[in-house]
Amino acid sequence: MAGWFAVRWLVPVLLARPLAVGVRPGRYPLWGAAYLRLWLLDVLLHGISPLRMLSGSPLMGPYLRLLGARVGPRTTIATSFVGLPTLLRVDQDATIGYGATLRPWQVADGWVTIAPITVGEGAYVGANAVLEPGARIGPGAALGEQSAAGPDEAVPAGARRAGSPPRPVDALAPHVETMLRERTGADPWRPRHLAAVVLGLVLLESVVVAAALPSAALLWWAWSRGGTPAALAATALSGPVFVATVCLLVAAGKRAVLTRTPPGIHPAHSALGVRKWISDKLLEQSLTLTNSLYATLYTVPWLRLLGARVGRRAEISTAAHLDPDLLTLGDGSFVADMAGIGAAAFAAGRMACRPTDIGERAFVGNAALVPAGTRLGPGSLVGVGTVPPPRRVPAGSTWLGSPALRLPVRQDSGSYPEEKTFRPTRGAVLGRLAIEFFRVTLPMSVLATSAYLYLLALSETARRTRSWVTPVVSPLFTAGAVLVVIGCCVVAKWVVAGRYRPRVEPLWSLFVRRTEFVTGLFEAAAVPAGVGALVGTPFLPPVLRLLGARIGRRTWIGTTYLTEFDLVEVGDDASIGMHVSLQTHLFEDRVMKMSTVTVGPAASVGTRTVVLYDTQVGAGVRLGALSLVMKGERLTPGTSWHGLPAEGDGTAPIADQADDVPATERP
């Protein structure tokens, strides 16, 4: 463990600058030496370093400086999605919100484009915003939540921009403007606050170790009593023990550090700011360590334990950046994957925390962002990637986009009995609880079994061979352990779910339980075990093919956000950006609608874009970052698109393909 913490904290600092030496703005061929260094740097930053834990703390700026970034004093950087720090500049008093992406490089058309990113003095970048290579946010300027600054795009000093693509606006959300308007200079962090941050880091690092101790003790006890067979049997119990331990530690830590988040606008550089940061990181660790707990019936009691008010039959997936004690979820409400609910805002050295209310049977789509203080009326729908209008959303209304547009109608989801959607029978509830118990606990049991087999092989090698052999073969054993986990997930996919085909099923059908079980195992076992490390390498497509996806040759894939693999087709030479979601299903009105997603040859899909089901992204199409391709759309080959929802930018189709485009495709 001492070795691991030394690697985690010191190796990225020692290697980040040397890896970045000579990597300058420009275009480089994909898979070349420059790209290899960028990929290794990403592994260091996002796979090893403590950036995720430091984000939002006063130590984030100093650590980024050690990595090569130019970061001024009194900055607030609440995101860890940072790439190539040597080309990142964040001036003093600037603020960057939760989940914002600042990557000075991107892959498209078989090339890697690199350009510096600058955030000026006193500037504001909202939660989930994306800054592409060359983006510049001027001094005192503000880019709203869920907004994108494209390649070489500048937001002038003092200007306000919001949306994807960004459009001039008079003002951002009222609470953000209040903090920016009353700017008096952020108070410096006091020594006692910095000491509390260091203690908080010790606490947060200890959570992972403490969470593993009961499971490790169980395995040790079983091995000492019955040898290897008993230890292998004990790995089946290690999953439930680990999940229960994590929940206990996170809940106890959250209550000890911040029992209740006080609503209002508060100084961020304060004791309350430190406690809020520790609370945020504890909840992030819950999402990381027990990812499969979410989107199950066990999520509701878990959020209630954390302080949220959650109604009956609410469905909550991997919601992020929430303040549980300020969150109300009405009866029958639905929060989809990667949605941000009640996210606090930081600006000018302050933070705004406000109550958030999701009404009865309201729906929040994938990757949507519901800012703190929003009230969604009963039966309202906030679409994929959408930021709803501030304050109150009328009952029964439907909203889509950033900035949000009110839609007059929504698609009919068919007629299903209430017992299949909102009012399940007692038997259906008990059956789902049983299936989801294994969905929650099996991933960790699989990981524990793989880890035990690795240690067993390593110890036997050390006992039977010379001392130098053990470290030499250890990487091979590690690869073997990873392959065991991936193999288990592949077998489970084909045995439990079989081959996916387009279909429509109500939420409480057995098919939905089967596919969600497979998804949970992939995301909570295969991805952390090793699939996540294969992102951006030639080795990820073969794994996805084993699961049923049709992936072409020479593709670059920067995401693992696939679920129904058989419904995904990616053509030769295509580029799928970081954190892209190839969304083959939606759960509108508690009905699972599932169909195909096709990305044509040589197409490029930008960072954090969502491509919905039943779509075709044509050959050579370029999709900008933070875009949304709507259901049933056909994007003409050779054209360029950007926006939430995506709009054409006027680029003409490729001449030799224009005659082959059906008339039903979008121009």
Secondary structure as UniProt FT lines:
FT   HELIX           2..20
FT   TURN            21..22
FT   STRAND          26..29
FT   TURN            30..31
FT   HELIX           33..42
FT   HELIX           43..48
FT   HELIX           51..54
FT   TURN            55..56
FT   TURN            58..59
FT   HELIX           60..67
FT   STRAND          70..71
FT   TURN            73..74
FT   STRAND          76..77
FT   STRAND          81..82
FT   HELIX           85..87
FT   STRAND          88..90
FT   TURN            92..93
FT   STRAND          95..96
FT   TURN            98..99
FT   STRAND          101..102
FT   STRAND          105..108
FT   TURN            109..110
FT   STRAND          111..114
FT   STRAND          117..119
FT   TURN            121..122
FT   STRAND          124..125
FT   TURN            127..128
FT   STRAND          130..131
FT   TURN            133..134
FT   STRAND          136..137
FT   TURN            139..140
FT   STRAND          142..143
FT   TURN            145..146
FT   STRAND          148..149
FT   TURN            151..152
FT   STRAND          154..155
FT   TURN            157..158
FT   STRAND          160..162
FT   TURN            163..166
FT   STRAND          167..168
FT   HELIX           174..181
FT   HELIX           191..257
FT   STRAND          264..267
FT   HELIX           271..289
FT   HELIX           291..293
FT   TURN            294..295
FT   TURN            297..298
FT   HELIX           299..306
FT   STRAND          309..310
FT   TURN            312..313
FT   STRAND          315..316
FT   HELIX           324..326
FT   STRAND          327..329
FT   TURN            331..332
FT   STRAND          334..335
FT   TURN            337..338
FT   STRAND          340..343
FT   STRAND          345..347
FT   TURN            348..349
FT   STRAND          350..353
FT   STRAND          356..358
FT   TURN            360..361
FT   STRAND          363..364
FT   TURN            366..367
FT   STRAND          369..371
FT   TURN            372..373
FT   STRAND          375..376
FT   TURN            378..379
FT   STRAND          381..382
FT   TURN            384..385
FT   STRAND          392..393
FT   TURN            395..396
FT   STRAND          398..400
FT   TURN            401..404
FT   STRAND          405..407
FT   HELIX           418..420
FT   TURN            421..422
FT   HELIX           426..464
FT   TURN            467..468
FT   HELIX           469..492
FT   HELIX           493..497
FT   STRAND          503..506
FT   TURN            507..508
FT   HELIX           510..521
FT   HELIX           522..531
FT   HELIX           532..534
FT   TURN            535..536
FT   TURN            538..539
FT   HELIX           540..546
FT   TURN            547..548
FT   STRAND          550..551
FT   TURN            553..554
FT   STRAND          556..557
FT   HELIX           565..567
FT   STRAND          568..570
FT   TURN            572..573
FT   STRAND          575..576
FT   TURN            578..579
FT   STRAND          581..582
FT   STRAND          585..586
FT   HELIX           588..590
FT   STRAND          591..594
FT   STRAND          597..599
FT   TURN            601..602
FT   STRAND          604..605
FT   TURN            607..608
FT   STRAND          610..611
FT   STRAND          615..617
FT   TURN            619..620
FT   STRAND          622..623
FT   TURN            625..626
FT   STRAND          628..629
FT   TURN            631..632
FT   STRAND          634..635
FT   TURN            637..638
FT   STRAND          640..642
FT   TURN            643..646
FT   STRAND          647..648
FT   HELIX           655..658
FT   TURN            659..660
FT   TURN            663..664
//
